[in-house]
């Protein structure tokens, strides 16, 4: 049984793509899978053009046409990867004197959507707190105190790590802390959070190393 035939591209494109791949393998020592990916991307670009238009002489307008075709079926991340292969190929052609300019210099990379931060649902938070409450070890008591402050009182992680123990020993129902951008904000301390912190302070005060630290949740490796 014969293998699948290769996509039809011009002899010139095939010649220069092969030379490019050989150069990438020799100069950069790229893995075989990376070389194959370059080859697939460049053949995809060449076959997206009319048969009378070789990839090696493509203009910026031609390449925008290719990007438009790719964008219709691929993610922005995949298109950006293929465009990277095109940029390197065109730079190679310029370096070899095959063409006077690099048309990819006039192309913009596709904008990739920023993934939104994921937040836990209330049921997930309650389950997390429930699991932590079942652990009576020092680590478990510490964890439940941290969770109550994070999710019950609304502290950020960076703020949590900077909390000092003496603040909670005064048993305030709220704290004024320095947040992002150097702005002060008021954080309410729930009874559950205060109770969890009190329990943690009892455990903490039994440990000479952590007791010596000013922080509520000192780093065990660096309690100062």
Protein Blocks (a to p, Z undefined) as FASTA:
>chain_A
ZZdddddddfklmmmmmmmmmmmmmmnopafklmmmmmmmmmmmmmmpcfklcfklccfk
lmmmmmmmmmmmmcfklmmmmmmmmmmmmmmmmmnopafbdfklmpccdddddddddddd
fklmmmmmmmmmmpmbfklmmmmmmmmmmmmnopafklmmmpcfklmmnopabdcdddeh
hiacdddddfklmmmmmmmmmmmmmpmklmmpmbfbdcfklmZZ
